[in-house]
Amino acid sequence: MTVNRRQMFAGTAACLAVVCGSPIRLSAQEASDGFTELKIARVNRVLLEGGKEAGLWTYNGVNPGPEIRVRRHGEVKVRLVNGLDEPTMLHWHGIRIDNAMDGSPLTQNPVGPGETFDYVFPVPDAGTYWYHPHIGSSRQVEHGLYGALIVEEETPPADMSELTLVLDDWLINDDGTINQETFGDIRMAAHAGRMGNWFTVNGESRPHLVAPAGRRLRLRLLNCANARVMNLQVKGAEPHILALDGQPLGKPRVLGTEPLQLGPGGRADLLIRRATEQITLANVNQANEPLEVAYIDREGAQDEKDTSDIAALPTNGLPQTMDVSGVTARKLVMEGGAMGGLTGAKLRGRDVDMREMVQNGMAWAFNGVAGITEEPFANLKLGETAVFDFINKTAWPHAMHLHGHHMLPVMIDDKPLITQDWRDTAVVAANSTMRVAFVADNPGKWMLHCHMLEHQAAGMMTWVNVEID
Ligand SMILES: [Cu+2]
């Protein structure tokens, strides 16, 4: 069934072009009624060189889906056309938009086969975001349904070229087809989730990309894998981290020797100085081996040494710190999974034992409940400062994603964090507690779930209500 690691990373280094479709600039490429279509279709595409057609599902025939680019405070106007024979919907991951456009089962009905849905919303935040289905996510995302949503700064930084690198790992069979038998596999869901054996960057294995040597390079990295926590290294450069999950750092900082950890759903913007050296992107695997996943050649001359400061990107209005003194933390206890010792949980209002949970495809619980509930985990007043403790009592890390807001991790295991960065997808280590804070300033019903898509499907899912008064 599986492709071994040697095959996985021996992929062709000869692929010089990366096919990912040209970006859709929403202001420039409009249908007569102003909508840009994202049409889901199956496509004939080989992932494994020399292998069979993989069986991808795509937006507009390409993987990743078209990169959607819009200027901050501009408007996204996208018509989803469902060419699948199962329902879908589009979630705009990380961007703090109007609740009705969030594209989750809390905010809209599924878009049936042959149906369409119009998404229209202004974009409040500049940064690197993405879109993907929020129903049947484990299967739909794994089949290739995702793309980048890039919101440019009102005044984009000068003297900078940029590359978007959409990272994914796929679980494919020896013949190159997407493995189907493991969808819904409870053992997989109770462990790390669907870990792939074929790593792609912009849909290609180990692509060679090009950037001008005479300009600084902004790399937009997106982890679109179902479940893999990536640990990324950049060789041949000393990048600064400009932004995480779309939100600019108050002060860019050097990515040192520690790899950059990006949970599934997470993004990072890196800035690399003008230079002629080839850049290699590597992902450090669990055996601590850095496996090369993409190469960037710097072309042309570098006129002068690039030593000037790296400026911060303009803020999207989030503060650099939060005062959470006097705020009572709401506790979210995460339990279950393999080696977790969970004996049972509430499922659809009934107490069930672990055997019955497993029969229903469940392996995890939040506060003793598996799967979504009628009542939200938290009812918050508009403008309220909220503090959540994600108490991970499991043997696995989890990538906690809150819709419609960003969260500021302020403490881990009772130790205040010296470096605090806003995240919409925060990796909570095994047997660890993370405290996050945010202002509930976006009214509506917002999902709060693990972004390891198999964990989400197997119980790690709740929601937060932000009330107007
Ligand atoms: Cu998880």
Residues whose N, C-alpha, C, O or C-beta is under 5 A from the ligand:
A	BS01	CU	P397 H398 A399 C450 M452 H455
